[in-house]
Amino acid sequence: MNGIDIGGTALVRSAAKNFESVTVVVDSIDYGAVIEEMRITGGVVSPETNLRLAVKAFERTSRYDGIVSDYLRQRAMARAF
């Protein structure tokens, strides 16, 4: 249970929730595009990019929650037998 990350996912969700003013990057593959957009626009990331990245962030944390849920379900089922 000590390996379950609560804080990191909470920070990612908080950033994604505030996508109108925050750029959240959860995948290193997006770094280059974000940096390039900021270079072209003088440091500004578009609302469209922020929304796309927020969706990706929620998808990532949702996937993580599913992994944790599956793990706990397996433990519960193992104890039931």
N, CA, C and O atoms as a Maestro MAE file, in Angstrom:
{
 s_m_m2io_version
 :::
 2.0.0
}

f_m_ct {
 s_m_title
 :::
 protein
 m_atom[324] {
  # First column is atom index #
  i_m_mmod_type
  r_m_x_coord
  r_m_y_coord
  r_m_z_coord
  i_m_residue_number
  s_m_chain_name
  s_m_pdb_residue_name
  s_m_pdb_atom_name
  i_m_atomic_number
  :::
  1 25 0.818 -1.197 0.000 1 A "MET " " N  " 7
  2 3 0.000 0.000 0.000 1 A "MET " " CA " 6
  3 2 0.861 1.260 0.000 1 A "MET " " C  " 6
  4 15 0.412 2.319 -0.437 1 A "MET " " O  " 8
  5 25 2.088 1.150 0.485 2 A "ASN " " N  " 7
  6 3 2.945 2.329 0.513 2 A "ASN " " CA " 6
  7 2 3.309 2.814 -0.876 2 A "ASN " " C  " 6
  8 15 3.680 3.976 -1.040 2 A "ASN " " O  " 8
  9 25 3.213 1.953 -1.881 3 A "GLY " " N  " 7
  10 3 3.578 2.327 -3.234 3 A "GLY " " CA " 6
  11 2 2.484 3.052 -3.999 3 A "GLY " " C  " 6
  12 15 2.697 3.466 -5.138 3 A "GLY " " O  " 8
  13 25 1.316 3.212 -3.389 4 A "ILE " " N  " 7
  14 3 0.220 3.904 -4.069 4 A "ILE " " CA " 6
  15 2 0.421 5.404 -3.916 4 A "ILE " " C  " 6
  16 15 0.482 5.927 -2.804 4 A "ILE " " O  " 8
  17 25 0.522 6.087 -5.054 5 A "ASP " " N  " 7
  18 3 0.767 7.531 -5.073 5 A "ASP " " CA " 6
  19 2 -0.557 8.282 -4.994 5 A "ASP " " C  " 6
  20 15 -1.394 8.182 -5.891 5 A "ASP " " O  " 8
  21 25 -0.733 9.025 -3.927 6 A "ILE " " N  " 7
  22 3 -1.930 9.839 -3.761 6 A "ILE " " CA " 6
  23 2 -1.638 11.290 -4.148 6 A "ILE " " C  " 6
  24 15 -2.424 11.921 -4.856 6 A "ILE " " O  " 8
  25 25 -0.512 11.809 -3.683 7 A "GLY " " N  " 7
  26 3 -0.173 13.218 -3.885 7 A "GLY " " CA " 6
  27 2 0.070 13.595 -5.328 7 A "GLY " " C  " 6
  28 15 -0.410 14.628 -5.797 7 A "GLY " " O  " 8
  29 25 0.818 12.759 -6.038 8 A "GLY " " N  " 7
  30 3 1.136 13.079 -7.432 8 A "GLY " " CA " 6
  31 2 -0.099 13.153 -8.301 8 A "GLY " " C  " 6
  32 15 -0.251 14.069 -9.109 8 A "GLY " " O  " 8
  33 25 -0.984 12.179 -8.131 9 A "THR " " N  " 7
  34 3 -2.203 12.190 -8.939 9 A "THR " " CA " 6
  35 2 -3.110 13.357 -8.559 9 A "THR " " C  " 6
  36 15 -3.788 13.920 -9.419 9 A "THR " " O  " 8
  37 25 -3.126 13.723 -7.285 10 A "ALA " " N  " 7
  38 3 -3.927 14.874 -6.859 10 A "ALA " " CA " 6
  39 2 -3.397 16.160 -7.490 10 A "ALA " " C  " 6
  40 15 -4.177 17.015 -7.910 10 A "ALA " " O  " 8
  41 25 -2.078 16.296 -7.555 11 A "LEU " " N  " 7
  42 3 -1.488 17.483 -8.179 11 A "LEU " " CA " 6
  43 2 -1.800 17.538 -9.667 11 A "LEU " " C  " 6
  44 15 -2.114 18.602 -10.201 11 A "LEU " " O  " 8
  45 25 -1.715 16.400 -10.333 12 A "VAL " " N  " 7
  46 3 -2.018 16.357 -11.766 12 A "VAL " " CA " 6
  47 2 -3.481 16.718 -11.999 12 A "VAL " " C  " 6
  48 15 -3.788 17.503 -12.896 12 A "VAL " " O  " 8
  49 25 -4.383 16.155 -11.204 13 A "ARG " " N  " 7
  50 3 -5.809 16.470 -11.356 13 A "ARG " " CA " 6
  51 2 -6.080 17.949 -11.103 13 A "ARG " " C  " 6
  52 15 -6.855 18.577 -11.824 13 A "ARG " " O  " 8
  53 25 -5.445 18.496 -10.086 14 A "SER " " N  " 7
  54 3 -5.634 19.909 -9.775 14 A "SER " " CA " 6
  55 2 -5.178 20.790 -10.931 14 A "SER " " C  " 6
  56 15 -5.863 21.742 -11.303 14 A "SER " " O  " 8
  57 25 -4.027 20.470 -11.491 15 A "ALA " " N  " 7
  58 3 -3.525 21.238 -12.632 15 A "ALA " " CA " 6
  59 2 -4.467 21.094 -13.822 15 A "ALA " " C  " 6
  60 15 -4.789 22.083 -14.481 15 A "ALA " " O  " 8
  61 25 -4.909 19.873 -14.099 16 A "ALA " " N  " 7
  62 3 -5.792 19.642 -15.240 16 A "ALA " " CA " 6
  63 2 -7.136 20.340 -15.061 16 A "ALA " " C  " 6
  64 15 -7.708 20.856 -16.022 16 A "ALA " " O  " 8
  65 25 -7.633 20.355 -13.835 17 A "LYS " " N  " 7
  66 3 -8.901 21.029 -13.538 17 A "LYS " " CA " 6
  67 2 -8.809 22.512 -13.864 17 A "LYS " " C  " 6
  68 15 -9.795 23.129 -14.266 17 A "LYS " " O  " 8
  69 25 -7.638 23.073 -13.692 18 A "ASN " " N  " 7
  70 3 -7.409 24.498 -13.929 18 A "ASN " " CA " 6
  71 2 -6.773 24.753 -15.293 18 A "ASN " " C  " 6
  72 15 -5.965 25.669 -15.447 18 A "ASN " " O  " 8
  73 25 -7.141 23.939 -16.280 19 A "PHE " " N  " 7
  74 3 -6.501 23.991 -17.593 19 A "PHE " " CA " 6
  75 2 -6.605 25.350 -18.275 19 A "PHE " " C  " 6
  76 15 -5.805 25.654 -19.160 19 A "PHE " " O  " 8
  77 25 -7.570 26.169 -17.883 20 A "GLU " " N  " 7
  78 3 -7.697 27.481 -18.526 20 A "GLU " " CA " 6
  79 2 -6.520 28.388 -18.202 20 A "GLU " " C  " 6
  80 15 -6.242 29.339 -18.932 20 A "GLU " " O  " 8
  81 25 -5.823 28.090 -17.097 21 A "SER " " N  " 7
  82 3 -4.678 28.927 -16.725 21 A "SER " " CA " 6
  83 2 -3.419 28.123 -16.425 21 A "SER " " C  " 6
  84 15 -2.391 28.693 -16.060 21 A "SER " " O  " 8
  85 25 -3.494 26.799 -16.577 22 A "VAL " " N  " 7
  86 3 -2.358 25.939 -16.242 22 A "VAL " " CA " 6
  87 2 -2.119 24.963 -17.391 22 A "VAL " " C  " 6
  88 15 -3.059 24.410 -17.963 22 A "VAL " " O  " 8
  89 25 -0.852 24.767 -17.714 23 A "THR " " N  " 7
  90 3 -0.470 23.748 -18.690 23 A "THR " " CA " 6
  91 2 0.073 22.556 -17.923 23 A "THR " " C  " 6
  92 15 1.062 22.677 -17.200 23 A "THR " " O  " 8
  93 25 -0.569 21.410 -18.076 24 A "VAL " " N  " 7
  94 3 -0.139 20.200 -17.377 24 A "VAL " " CA " 6
  95 2 0.378 19.208 -18.415 24 A "VAL " " C  " 6
  96 15 -0.319 18.869 -19.371 24 A "VAL " " O  " 8
  97 25 1.603 18.752 -18.212 25 A "VAL " " N  " 7
  98 3 2.220 17.804 -19.142 25 A "VAL " " CA " 6
  99 2 2.518 16.518 -18.377 25 A "VAL " " C  " 6
  100 15 3.325 16.512 -17.448 25 A "VAL " " O  " 8
  101 25 1.859 15.432 -18.775 26 A "VAL " " N  " 7
  102 3 2.043 14.146 -18.097 26 A "VAL " " CA " 6
  103 2 2.810 13.138 -18.940 26 A "VAL " " C  " 6
  104 15 3.089 12.027 -18.490 26 A "VAL " " O  " 8
  105 25 3.147 13.527 -20.151 27 A "ASP " " N  " 7
  106 3 3.842 12.622 -21.067 27 A "ASP " " CA " 6
  107 2 5.001 13.380 -21.701 27 A "ASP " " C  " 6
  108 15 4.800 14.409 -22.346 27 A "ASP " " O  " 8
  109 25 6.194 12.875 -21.520 28 A "SER " " N  " 7
  110 3 7.382 13.563 -22.032 28 A "SER " " CA " 6
  111 2 7.343 13.740 -23.547 28 A "SER " " C  " 6
  112 15 8.052 14.589 -24.088 28 A "SER " " O  " 8
  113 25 6.538 12.962 -24.222 29 A "ILE " " N  " 7
  114 3 6.419 13.120 -25.672 29 A "ILE " " CA " 6
  115 2 5.820 14.481 -26.043 29 A "ILE " " C  " 6
  116 15 5.993 14.945 -27.171 29 A "ILE " " O  " 8
  117 25 5.121 15.120 -25.109 30 A "ASP " " N  " 7
  118 3 4.491 16.420 -25.359 30 A "ASP " " CA " 6
  119 2 5.410 17.608 -25.082 30 A "ASP " " C  " 6
  120 15 5.083 18.733 -25.459 30 A "ASP " " O  " 8
  121 25 6.544 17.384 -24.436 31 A "TYR " " N  " 7
  122 3 7.439 18.491 -24.090 31 A "TYR " " CA " 6
  123 2 7.830 19.319 -25.307 31 A "TYR " " C  " 6
  124 15 7.719 20.544 -25.289 31 A "TYR " " O  " 8
  125 25 8.282 18.663 -26.348 32 A "GLY " " N  " 7
  126 3 8.766 19.374 -27.528 32 A "GLY " " CA " 6
  127 2 7.715 20.280 -28.138 32 A "GLY " " C  " 6
  128 15 8.001 21.431 -28.469 32 A "GLY " " O  " 8
  129 25 6.496 19.771 -28.290 33 A "ALA " " N  " 7
  130 3 5.421 20.561 -28.890 33 A "ALA " " CA " 6
  131 2 5.057 21.753 -28.016 33 A "ALA " " C  " 6
  132 15 4.810 22.846 -28.526 33 A "ALA " " O  " 8
  133 25 5.022 21.551 -26.702 34 A "VAL " " N  " 7
  134 3 4.697 22.652 -25.793 34 A "VAL " " CA " 6
  135 2 5.803 23.706 -25.835 34 A "VAL " " C  " 6
  136 15 5.520 24.902 -25.905 34 A "VAL " " O  " 8
  137 25 7.038 23.272 -25.793 35 A "ILE " " N  " 7
  138 3 8.162 24.213 -25.846 35 A "ILE " " CA " 6
  139 2 8.150 24.979 -27.166 35 A "ILE " " C  " 6
  140 15 8.376 26.189 -27.184 35 A "ILE " " O  " 8
  141 25 7.892 24.287 -28.257 36 A "GLU " " N  " 7
  142 3 7.849 24.945 -29.567 36 A "GLU " " CA " 6
  143 2 6.707 25.955 -29.632 36 A "GLU " " C  " 6
  144 15 6.885 27.060 -30.145 36 A "GLU " " O  " 8
  145 25 5.547 25.585 -29.120 37 A "GLU " " N  " 7
  146 3 4.418 26.519 -29.099 37 A "GLU " " CA " 6
  147 2 4.763 27.755 -28.274 37 A "GLU " " C  " 6
  148 15 4.449 28.877 -28.671 37 A "GLU " " O  " 8
  149 25 5.401 27.552 -27.140 38 A "MET " " N  " 7
  150 3 5.790 28.684 -26.298 38 A "MET " " CA " 6
  151 2 6.841 29.548 -26.994 38 A "MET " " C  " 6
  152 15 6.821 30.771 -26.863 38 A "MET " " O  " 8
  153 25 7.745 28.927 -27.723 39 A "ARG " " N  " 7
  154 3 8.772 29.686 -28.438 39 A "ARG " " CA " 6
  155 2 8.127 30.572 -29.501 39 A "ARG " " C  " 6
  156 15 8.494 31.737 -29.654 39 A "ARG " " O  " 8
  157 25 7.171 30.015 -30.228 40 A "ILE " " N  " 7
  158 3 6.513 30.749 -31.313 40 A "ILE " " CA " 6
  159 2 5.627 31.870 -30.785 40 A "ILE " " C  " 6
  160 15 5.540 32.937 -31.392 40 A "ILE " " O  " 8
  161 25 4.973 31.629 -29.658 41 A "THR " " N  " 7
  162 3 3.976 32.579 -29.146 41 A "THR " " CA " 6
  163 2 4.501 33.484 -28.037 41 A "THR " " C  " 6
  164 15 3.731 34.227 -27.428 41 A "THR " " O  " 8
  165 25 5.780 33.430 -27.774 42 A "GLY " " N  " 7
  166 3 6.328 34.264 -26.705 42 A "GLY " " CA " 6
  167 2 5.964 33.780 -25.318 42 A "GLY " " C  " 6
  168 15 5.780 34.583 -24.403 42 A "GLY " " O  " 8
  169 25 5.859 32.476 -25.157 43 A "GLY " " N  " 7
  170 3 5.617 31.898 -23.841 43 A "GLY " " CA " 6
  171 2 4.179 31.535 -23.554 43 A "GLY " " C  " 6
  172 15 3.857 31.122 -22.440 43 A "GLY " " O  " 8
  173 25 3.309 31.681 -24.533 44 A "VAL " " N  " 7
  174 3 1.887 31.408 -24.327 44 A "VAL " " CA " 6
  175 2 1.534 30.025 -24.879 44 A "VAL " " C  " 6
  176 15 1.960 29.644 -25.970 44 A "VAL " " O  " 8
  177 25 0.751 29.294 -24.104 45 A "VAL " " N  " 7
  178 3 0.212 28.013 -24.562 45 A "VAL " " CA " 6
  179 2 -1.275 28.233 -24.830 45 A "VAL " " C  " 6
  180 15 -1.986 28.785 -23.990 45 A "VAL " " O  " 8
  181 25 -1.737 27.808 -25.985 46 A "SER " " N  " 7
  182 3 -3.120 28.066 -26.401 46 A "SER " " CA " 6
  183 2 -4.125 27.324 -25.519 46 A "SER " " C  " 6
  184 15 -3.809 26.288 -24.935 46 A "SER " " O  " 8
  185 25 -5.339 27.869 -25.433 47 A "PRO " " N  " 7
  186 3 -6.397 27.171 -24.697 47 A "PRO " " CA " 6
  187 2 -6.664 25.773 -25.258 47 A "PRO " " C  " 6
  188 15 -6.965 24.850 -24.501 47 A "PRO " " O  " 8
  189 25 -6.557 25.613 -26.567 48 A "GLU " " N  " 7
  190 3 -6.779 24.306 -27.192 48 A "GLU " " CA " 6
  191 2 -5.733 23.291 -26.736 48 A "GLU " " C  " 6
  192 15 -6.055 22.140 -26.442 48 A "GLU " " O  " 8
  193 25 -4.480 23.733 -26.683 49 A "THR " " N  " 7
  194 3 -3.416 22.840 -26.220 49 A "THR " " CA " 6
  195 2 -3.619 22.493 -24.755 49 A "THR " " C  " 6
  196 15 -3.488 21.333 -24.364 49 A "THR " " O  " 8
  197 25 -3.941 23.498 -23.939 50 A "ASN " " N  " 7
  198 3 -4.167 23.236 -22.512 50 A "ASN " " CA " 6
  199 2 -5.315 22.254 -22.301 50 A "ASN " " C  " 6
  200 15 -5.229 21.378 -21.440 50 A "ASN " " O  " 8
  201 25 -6.382 22.392 -23.074 51 A "LEU " " N  " 7
  202 3 -7.517 21.475 -22.946 51 A "LEU " " CA " 6
  203 2 -7.114 20.064 -23.366 51 A "LEU " " C  " 6
  204 15 -7.440 19.097 -22.679 51 A "LEU " " O  " 8
  205 25 -6.413 19.941 -24.481 52 A "ARG " " N  " 7
  206 3 -5.965 18.625 -24.953 52 A "ARG " " CA " 6
  207 2 -5.078 17.955 -23.910 52 A "ARG " " C  " 6
  208 15 -5.211 16.759 -23.651 52 A "ARG " " O  " 8
  209 25 -4.169 18.733 -23.311 53 A "LEU " " N  " 7
  210 3 -3.270 18.176 -22.301 53 A "LEU " " CA " 6
  211 2 -4.016 17.833 -21.012 53 A "LEU " " C  " 6
  212 15 -3.663 16.870 -20.332 53 A "LEU " " O  " 8
  213 25 -5.040 18.610 -20.674 54 A "ALA " " N  " 7
  214 3 -5.848 18.309 -19.488 54 A "ALA " " CA " 6
  215 2 -6.594 16.992 -19.672 54 A "ALA " " C  " 6
  216 15 -6.673 16.181 -18.750 54 A "ALA " " O  " 8
  217 25 -7.138 16.785 -20.867 55 A "VAL " " N  " 7
  218 3 -7.811 15.513 -21.160 55 A "VAL " " CA " 6
  219 2 -6.827 14.366 -20.981 55 A "VAL " " C  " 6
  220 15 -7.149 13.349 -20.366 55 A "VAL " " O  " 8
  221 25 -5.635 14.536 -21.520 56 A "LYS " " N  " 7
  222 3 -4.611 13.492 -21.411 56 A "LYS " " CA " 6
  223 2 -4.258 13.234 -19.942 56 A "LYS " " C  " 6
  224 15 -4.045 12.089 -19.544 56 A "LYS " " O  " 8
  225 25 -4.198 14.293 -19.146 57 A "ALA " " N  " 7
  226 3 -3.876 14.149 -17.725 57 A "ALA " " CA " 6
  227 2 -4.959 13.362 -16.991 57 A "ALA " " C  " 6
  228 15 -4.651 12.470 -16.200 57 A "ALA " " O  " 8
  229 25 -6.229 13.691 -17.251 58 A "PHE " " N  " 7
  230 3 -7.307 12.950 -16.603 58 A "PHE " " CA " 6
  231 2 -7.356 11.504 -17.084 58 A "PHE " " C  " 6
  232 15 -7.661 10.603 -16.303 58 A "PHE " " O  " 8
  233 25 -7.062 11.275 -18.352 59 A "GLU " " N  " 7
  234 3 -7.002 9.894 -18.841 59 A "GLU " " CA " 6
  235 2 -5.899 9.120 -18.125 59 A "GLU " " C  " 6
  236 15 -6.080 7.957 -17.766 59 A "GLU " " O  " 8
  237 25 -4.765 9.769 -17.921 60 A "ARG " " N  " 7
  238 3 -3.632 9.109 -17.260 60 A "ARG " " CA " 6
  239 2 -3.963 8.790 -15.810 60 A "ARG " " C  " 6
  240 15 -3.701 7.679 -15.349 60 A "ARG " " O  " 8
  241 25 -4.542 9.760 -15.073 61 A "THR " " N  " 7
  242 3 -4.860 9.494 -13.666 61 A "THR " " CA " 6
  243 2 -5.989 8.475 -13.543 61 A "THR " " C  " 6
  244 15 -6.014 7.687 -12.597 61 A "THR " " O  " 8
  245 25 -6.910 8.486 -14.481 62 A "SER " " N  " 7
  246 3 -7.985 7.494 -14.480 62 A "SER " " CA " 6
  247 2 -7.422 6.095 -14.684 62 A "SER " " C  " 6
  248 15 -7.844 5.147 -14.021 62 A "SER " " O  " 8
  249 25 -6.480 5.968 -15.590 63 A "ARG " " N  " 7
  250 3 -5.833 4.673 -15.838 63 A "ARG " " CA " 6
  251 2 -5.102 4.208 -14.577 63 A "ARG " " C  " 6
  252 15 -5.152 3.030 -14.223 63 A "ARG " " O  " 8
  253 25 -4.427 5.136 -13.907 64 A "TYR " " N  " 7
  254 3 -3.717 4.808 -12.668 64 A "TYR " " CA " 6
  255 2 -4.706 4.333 -11.601 64 A "TYR " " C  " 6
  256 15 -4.462 3.340 -10.918 64 A "TYR " " O  " 8
  257 25 -5.820 5.051 -11.467 65 A "ASP " " N  " 7
  258 3 -6.845 4.650 -10.497 65 A "ASP " " CA " 6
  259 2 -7.362 3.249 -10.793 65 A "ASP " " C  " 6
  260 15 -7.612 2.469 -9.875 65 A "ASP " " O  " 8
  261 25 -7.523 2.931 -12.068 66 A "GLY " " N  " 7
  262 3 -7.968 1.597 -12.458 66 A "GLY " " CA " 6
  263 2 -6.983 0.520 -12.043 66 A "GLY " " C  " 6
  264 15 -7.378 -0.555 -11.591 66 A "GLY " " O  " 8
  265 25 -5.700 0.812 -12.196 67 A "ILE " " N  " 7
  266 3 -4.658 -0.141 -11.795 67 A "ILE " " CA " 6
  267 2 -4.711 -0.376 -10.287 67 A "ILE " " C  " 6
  268 15 -4.632 -1.515 -9.827 67 A "ILE " " O  " 8
  269 25 -4.845 0.703 -9.524 68 A "VAL " " N  " 7
  270 3 -4.922 0.588 -8.064 68 A "VAL " " CA " 6
  271 2 -6.180 -0.182 -7.667 68 A "VAL " " C  " 6
  272 15 -6.130 -1.060 -6.806 68 A "VAL " " O  " 8
  273 25 -7.292 0.146 -8.291 69 A "SER " " N  " 7
  274 3 -8.552 -0.535 -7.995 69 A "SER " " CA " 6
  275 2 -8.460 -2.032 -8.288 69 A "SER " " C  " 6
  276 15 -8.917 -2.852 -7.492 69 A "SER " " O  " 8
  277 25 -7.877 -2.382 -9.420 70 A "ASP " " N  " 7
  278 3 -7.704 -3.801 -9.761 70 A "ASP " " CA " 6
  279 2 -6.845 -4.517 -8.724 70 A "ASP " " C  " 6
  280 15 -7.154 -5.637 -8.317 70 A "ASP " " O  " 8
  281 25 -5.775 -3.870 -8.304 71 A "TYR " " N  " 7
  282 3 -4.881 -4.454 -7.302 71 A "TYR " " CA " 6
  283 2 -5.635 -4.715 -5.995 71 A "TYR " " C  " 6
  284 15 -5.542 -5.800 -5.421 71 A "TYR " " O  " 8
  285 25 -6.376 -3.718 -5.539 72 A "LEU " " N  " 7
  286 3 -7.111 -3.869 -4.281 72 A "LEU " " CA " 6
  287 2 -8.218 -4.916 -4.405 72 A "LEU " " C  " 6
  288 15 -8.460 -5.674 -3.466 72 A "LEU " " O  " 8
  289 25 -8.883 -4.962 -5.545 73 A "ARG " " N  " 7
  290 3 -9.926 -5.959 -5.773 73 A "ARG " " CA " 6
  291 2 -9.339 -7.368 -5.701 73 A "ARG " " C  " 6
  292 15 -9.931 -8.260 -5.094 73 A "ARG " " O  " 8
  293 25 -8.188 -7.564 -6.314 74 A "GLN " " N  " 7
  294 3 -7.532 -8.876 -6.282 74 A "GLN " " CA " 6
  295 2 -7.165 -9.273 -4.855 74 A "GLN " " C  " 6
  296 15 -7.316 -10.431 -4.465 74 A "GLN " " O  " 8
  297 25 -6.683 -8.305 -4.084 75 A "ARG " " N  " 7
  298 3 -6.362 -8.600 -2.675 75 A "ARG " " CA " 6
  299 2 -7.613 -8.978 -1.901 75 A "ARG " " C  " 6
  300 15 -7.600 -9.919 -1.107 75 A "ARG " " O  " 8
  301 25 -8.691 -8.245 -2.134 76 A "ALA " " N  " 7
  302 3 -9.943 -8.526 -1.426 76 A "ALA " " CA " 6
  303 2 -10.480 -9.902 -1.795 76 A "ALA " " C  " 6
  304 15 -10.959 -10.637 -0.931 76 A "ALA " " O  " 8
  305 25 -10.403 -10.248 -3.063 77 A "MET " " N  " 7
  306 3 -10.890 -11.556 -3.507 77 A "MET " " CA " 6
  307 2 -10.027 -12.679 -2.941 77 A "MET " " C  " 6
  308 15 -10.545 -13.739 -2.587 77 A "MET " " O  " 8
  309 25 -8.737 -12.462 -2.852 78 A "ALA " " N  " 7
  310 3 -7.832 -13.479 -2.308 78 A "ALA " " CA " 6
  311 2 -8.139 -13.735 -0.835 78 A "ALA " " C  " 6
  312 15 -8.016 -14.865 -0.362 78 A "ALA " " O  " 8
  313 25 -8.531 -12.708 -0.120 79 A "ARG " " N  " 7
  314 3 -8.856 -12.864 1.304 79 A "ARG " " CA " 6
  315 2 -10.214 -13.519 1.505 79 A "ARG " " C  " 6
  316 15 -10.466 -14.122 2.549 79 A "ARG " " O  " 8
  317 25 -11.088 -13.406 0.516 80 A "ALA " " N  " 7
  318 3 -12.439 -13.963 0.637 80 A "ALA " " CA " 6
  319 2 -12.432 -15.482 0.540 80 A "ALA " " C  " 6
  320 15 -13.384 -16.134 0.968 80 A "ALA " " O  " 8
  321 25 -11.370 -16.050 -0.017 81 A "PHE " " N  " 7
  322 3 -11.316 -17.507 -0.209 81 A "PHE " " CA " 6
  323 2 -10.382 -18.163 0.748 81 A "PHE " " C  " 6
  324 15 -10.223 -19.383 0.718 81 A "PHE " " O  " 8
  :::
 }
 m_bond[323] {
  # First column is bond index #
  i_m_from
  i_m_to
  i_m_order
  :::
  1 1 2 1
  2 2 3 1
  3 3 4 2
  4 3 5 1
  5 5 6 1
  6 6 7 1
  7 7 8 2
  8 7 9 1
  9 9 10 1
  10 10 11 1
  11 11 12 2
  12 11 13 1
  13 13 14 1
  14 14 15 1
  15 15 16 2
  16 15 17 1
  17 17 18 1
  18 18 19 1
  19 19 20 2
  20 19 21 1
  21 21 22 1
  22 22 23 1
  23 23 24 2
  24 23 25 1
  25 25 26 1
  26 26 27 1
  27 27 28 2
  28 27 29 1
  29 29 30 1
  30 30 31 1
  31 31 32 2
  32 31 33 1
  33 33 34 1
  34 34 35 1
  35 35 36 2
  36 35 37 1
  37 37 38 1
  38 38 39 1
  39 39 40 2
  40 39 41 1
  41 41 42 1
  42 42 43 1
  43 43 44 2
  44 43 45 1
  45 45 46 1
  46 46 47 1
  47 47 48 2
  48 47 49 1
  49 49 50 1
  50 50 51 1
  51 51 52 2
  52 51 53 1
  53 53 54 1
  54 54 55 1
  55 55 56 2
  56 55 57 1
  57 57 58 1
  58 58 59 1
  59 59 60 2
  60 59 61 1
  61 61 62 1
  62 62 63 1
  63 63 64 2
  64 63 65 1
  65 65 66 1
  66 66 67 1
  67 67 68 2
  68 67 69 1
  69 69 70 1
  70 70 71 1
  71 71 72 2
  72 71 73 1
  73 73 74 1
  74 74 75 1
  75 75 76 2
  76 75 77 1
  77 77 78 1
  78 78 79 1
  79 79 80 2
  80 79 81 1
  81 81 82 1
  82 82 83 1
  83 83 84 2
  84 83 85 1
  85 85 86 1
  86 86 87 1
  87 87 88 2
  88 87 89 1
  89 89 90 1
  90 90 91 1
  91 91 92 2
  92 91 93 1
  93 93 94 1
  94 94 95 1
  95 95 96 2
  96 95 97 1
  97 97 98 1
  98 98 99 1
  99 99 100 2
  100 99 101 1
  101 101 102 1
  102 102 103 1
  103 103 104 2
  104 103 105 1
  105 105 106 1
  106 106 107 1
  107 107 108 2
  108 107 109 1
  109 109 110 1
  110 110 111 1
  111 111 112 2
  112 111 113 1
  113 113 114 1
  114 114 115 1
  115 115 116 2
  116 115 117 1
  117 117 118 1
  118 118 119 1
  119 119 120 2
  120 119 121 1
  121 121 122 1
  122 122 123 1
  123 123 124 2
  124 123 125 1
  125 125 126 1
  126 126 127 1
  127 127 128 2
  128 127 129 1
  129 129 130 1
  130 130 131 1
  131 131 132 2
  132 131 133 1
  133 133 134 1
  134 134 135 1
  135 135 136 2
  136 135 137 1
  137 137 138 1
  138 138 139 1
  139 139 140 2
  140 139 141 1
  141 141 142 1
  142 142 143 1
  143 143 144 2
  144 143 145 1
  145 145 146 1
  146 146 147 1
  147 147 148 2
  148 147 149 1
  149 149 150 1
  150 150 151 1
  151 151 152 2
  152 151 153 1
  153 153 154 1
  154 154 155 1
  155 155 156 2
  156 155 157 1
  157 157 158 1
  158 158 159 1
  159 159 160 2
  160 159 161 1
  161 161 162 1
  162 162 163 1
  163 163 164 2
  164 163 165 1
  165 165 166 1
  166 166 167 1
  167 167 168 2
  168 167 169 1
  169 169 170 1
  170 170 171 1
  171 171 172 2
  172 171 173 1
  173 173 174 1
  174 174 175 1
  175 175 176 2
  176 175 177 1
  177 177 178 1
  178 178 179 1
  179 179 180 2
  180 179 181 1
  181 181 182 1
  182 182 183 1
  183 183 184 2
  184 183 185 1
  185 185 186 1
  186 186 187 1
  187 187 188 2
  188 187 189 1
  189 189 190 1
  190 190 191 1
  191 191 192 2
  192 191 193 1
  193 193 194 1
  194 194 195 1
  195 195 196 2
  196 195 197 1
  197 197 198 1
  198 198 199 1
  199 199 200 2
  200 199 201 1
  201 201 202 1
  202 202 203 1
  203 203 204 2
  204 203 205 1
  205 205 206 1
  206 206 207 1
  207 207 208 2
  208 207 209 1
  209 209 210 1
  210 210 211 1
  211 211 212 2
  212 211 213 1
  213 213 214 1
  214 214 215 1
  215 215 216 2
  216 215 217 1
  217 217 218 1
  218 218 219 1
  219 219 220 2
  220 219 221 1
  221 221 222 1
  222 222 223 1
  223 223 224 2
  224 223 225 1
  225 225 226 1
  226 226 227 1
  227 227 228 2
  228 227 229 1
  229 229 230 1
  230 230 231 1
  231 231 232 2
  232 231 233 1
  233 233 234 1
  234 234 235 1
  235 235 236 2
  236 235 237 1
  237 237 238 1
  238 238 239 1
  239 239 240 2
  240 239 241 1
  241 241 242 1
  242 242 243 1
  243 243 244 2
  244 243 245 1
  245 245 246 1
  246 246 247 1
  247 247 248 2
  248 247 249 1
  249 249 250 1
  250 250 251 1
  251 251 252 2
  252 251 253 1
  253 253 254 1
  254 254 255 1
  255 255 256 2
  256 255 257 1
  257 257 258 1
  258 258 259 1
  259 259 260 2
  260 259 261 1
  261 261 262 1
  262 262 263 1
  263 263 264 2
  264 263 265 1
  265 265 266 1
  266 266 267 1
  267 267 268 2
  268 267 269 1
  269 269 270 1
  270 270 271 1
  271 271 272 2
  272 271 273 1
  273 273 274 1
  274 274 275 1
  275 275 276 2
  276 275 277 1
  277 277 278 1
  278 278 279 1
  279 279 280 2
  280 279 281 1
  281 281 282 1
  282 282 283 1
  283 283 284 2
  284 283 285 1
  285 285 286 1
  286 286 287 1
  287 287 288 2
  288 287 289 1
  289 289 290 1
  290 290 291 1
  291 291 292 2
  292 291 293 1
  293 293 294 1
  294 294 295 1
  295 295 296 2
  296 295 297 1
  297 297 298 1
  298 298 299 1
  299 299 300 2
  300 299 301 1
  301 301 302 1
  302 302 303 1
  303 303 304 2
  304 303 305 1
  305 305 306 1
  306 306 307 1
  307 307 308 2
  308 307 309 1
  309 309 310 1
  310 310 311 1
  311 311 312 2
  312 311 313 1
  313 313 314 1
  314 314 315 1
  315 315 316 2
  316 315 317 1
  317 317 318 1
  318 318 319 1
  319 319 320 2
  320 319 321 1
  321 321 322 1
  322 322 323 1
  323 323 324 2
  :::
 }
}
